[in-house]
Every structure is written in C-alpha cells, then in structure tokens.
Amino acid sequence: MASVFSGRAGRLAGIWAADQAQNNYNQQQGTLAEGRDNSLAAINSGRASSLAALGQGYGAAVPEYQAAIDRFNPWAEAGRSALATYQNSLGQNGAEGNAAAIAQFQASPGYQYQLDQATDAVARKASALGALGSGNTMQAITDRASNLANQEYGGWQDRLNGLSNTGLQAAGQQANIQQGLGNLYAQQGRDQSNVYSDAAGKEAGIYTGYANSNAGALGNLGQTIIGAGTGALMAGQTAAQNRLNFGMGLANLGASLFGSAMGAKKVA
C-alpha cells in the first residue's frame, strides 16, 4: 500500500507543481501587462505635454516676428511708391507715367516754394523798373521757372532714388526676419519630429522588454511543467518497481515456504 500511495502522491505533487507554475505565470503576466500599460501611458502623457509646450513657445514667438516685420512697413511702402515715381520720371512707364511724375514734381512743396521765390524776385525787379506787365517780364518769369525746373528735377529724382533705396533696405530687413520666421517653423517641425521619434523609441523598447520578459516567463513555465511531469513519471516508475519488487519478494517467500513444506513431508 505504501508503494501504491507513493506513486499516486508523486503524480499529485507533479500536478500541483504544474498548477502553481501556471498560476505564477498568470500573475506575472498581469504584472508585466500593468507595467507595460503604465509606461505607455506615461510616454503618451509626456509626448502630449512636450508638444503642447513646443506649440505654446513657437506660438508666442510667431507674433513677435510678424510685429518686427510690420515695423518696417512704412519705409518699405514709401520705397515702393518712390520707386514707381522714379521709374515714371525716367519714362519707363510711357508718356502718361512721365506726365504723372512731372505733375508730382511740380506739386512738391519744395519746388513750388522756390518757384514762387524766383518769380516774385523777377516780378519785383520788373515792377521797380515799371515793366511788370511787359512781354519781357513774362518771358523772364517763364525762363526762370524753366531753368529752376531743369535744376531741381535731377535733384528730385535723386531724392526719389534715395527713398526707394531706403525702402529696399527695409524690404531686405523684412526678408531677413521672414527667413528667421521660416527657420522657426522648420525648427518647430524638427522638434516635434524629435518628440515623436523619442516616444516611438521608448515605446519600442517597452514592447521589446515586454516580449522578452513574456518569452522568459513562458520558458520558465514550460521547464517547470516538464520538471513536474518528469517527477510524476519517475514517482510512478518507482512505485511500479516497488510493486514489482514486492511481488517478487512474495513469490520468493512462497517458493521458499513450499520447498520447506516438501522437505518436511519427505522426512515424515
């Protein structure tokens, strides 16, 4: 009975060991999954916070760039207008454009003031001579106005050209700031890409670690079950061998007793 019990106990012990290994594996899987999910949630939260901080920082910087660009607008606009008038004065836009430039020149305060001063001087001189209404006086006034226009027109063009160059410089500054704004957007894209790349790398590491841990736990479970099965098998084999030995012992004892009985009978 002890031998039979020993075999059954061994098998039961093997089954219990396998069950315990399976329970441990299930608990380990729950812990691994919980750790994985918590880590992924932390990565997602960190990624969202980083992207929000980047967006806030770049969002605050963009209006500053635009404000800097807008500060140059008065000079840039004045330069564009001066360039258009300068081109008209050179006849680049045809007779109509040239006439418009001359009209602007003649309407300019500086020219009108000097013209008034020059013609008044001629008129005063003619008045002093008693020839204010004569044809010579009127011709003198016309000549003075024409000469003044010839003298001042080139200077007026130079001033237009200078103002257009000032506008060009202002536009250049705007272009530089605009380029800086473009670089800012490009850097924002790179920073966001780095955030996503870093998060993806961390997530990949977590999944890799989870897979490796899972594979290790599964391997340990298999080894434990195999060991428990092997132990149960050996216990059964031992019990069978014990039963065999016990049977052989009984057979030998029976044969011995039978031989003793036969010997006693012959003596009698």
Sequence and secondary structure as in RCSB ss.txt:
>XXXX:A:sequence
MASVFSGRAGRLAGIWAADQAQNNYNQQQGTLAEGRDNSLAAINSGRASSLAALGQGYGAAVPEYQAAIDRFNPW
AEAGRSALATYQNSLGQNGAEGNAAAIAQFQASPGYQYQLDQATDAVARKASALGALGSGNTMQAITDRASNLAN
QEYGGWQDRLNGLSNTGLQAAGQQANIQQGLGNLYAQQGRDQSNVYSDAAGKEAGIYTGYANSNAGALGNLGQTI
IGAGTGALMAGQTAAQNRLNFGMGLANLGASLFGSAMGAKKVA
>XXXX:A:secstr
 HHHHHHHHHHHHHHHHHHHHHHHHHHHHHHHHHHHHHHHHHHHHHHHHHHHHHHHHHHHHHHHHHHHHHHTHHH
HHHHHHHHHHHHHHTTTTHHHHHHHHHHHHHHSHHHHHHHHHHHHHHHHHHHHHT TTSHHHHHHHHHHHHHHHH
HHHHHHHHHHHHHHHHHHHHHHHHHHHHHHHHHHHHHHHHHHHHHHHHHHHHHHHHHHHHHHHHHHHHHHHHHHH
HHHHHHHHHHHHHHHHHHHHHHHHHHHHHHHHHHHHHHHHHH 
